Amino acid sequence: MKDVQSEKDLRNIPIDRVGISSISWPIQVLDRAYGTQDTVANVSLSVFLPRDYRGTHMSRFIEVLSTQEKQVTFHNMENLLSSLREHLQAEEAHAEFEFPYFITKSAPVSEAKGRLRYDVRFIASMKGGSFDLITELTAPIQTLCPCSKEISAFGAHNQRAHAKIAVRMNTFMWIEELAEIADECASAPVYSLLKREDEKAVTEKAYSNPHFVEDSVRDLVLAMQNDKRITWYQVSVTSHESIHNHDAFASVERNKV
């Protein structure tokens, strides 16, 4: 049959990325407490298309994905991109895996256990012999406004927020470690299961530890700077304000090497 994709194109325009996106795929990721965790990722795969090729072979992306091991790790991601380059005869390849990840957290007083969702994204690329992987975690946290506490006769407005941490690493880090760093930057952590005594403890912790988004993002920066496993980071905190009709945010990006 005629290979239309391989026809010559005379418009002299290379395409930076061409491929497939929004495909749901079962994967398995490393879990510090249980060894592994099964989840479903939203996957995007793409390659660089030279200017003289009319199109790429979309079916080959699925073929390559299907031959990979179910577990998604640094090593397997590198193999996936290497295989994409080989099968699609491409100079560079890219992959994104976005998925929910659940961590069991114990309430601070009762120690009641509940599963809390975090959103994780692996962003990988391979150009020439260079492989790059960014791990990104979005974590629910709580912030309490220092200004509101200071000017009010009693009480202070507090709200759920989220911290986003994206890192390049030279040594493996658990997803759970990033989640713990996010909790440390907050006025108080967020839990899925709280008894009355826990609710009291969390509320009082937040009140005694007020944070602007600026405070939280600076705490994240200090944590990133002090961790030798991290070579680059991008951190942000977004507060979903409870008494304002807007969100408040702060972000920082730094390259450590």
Summary of the structure (lengths in Angstrom):
residues: 257
radius of gyration: 22.0
end to end distance: 51.2
largest distance: 79.1
contacts: 790
relative contact order: 0.12
helix: 27%
strand: 44%
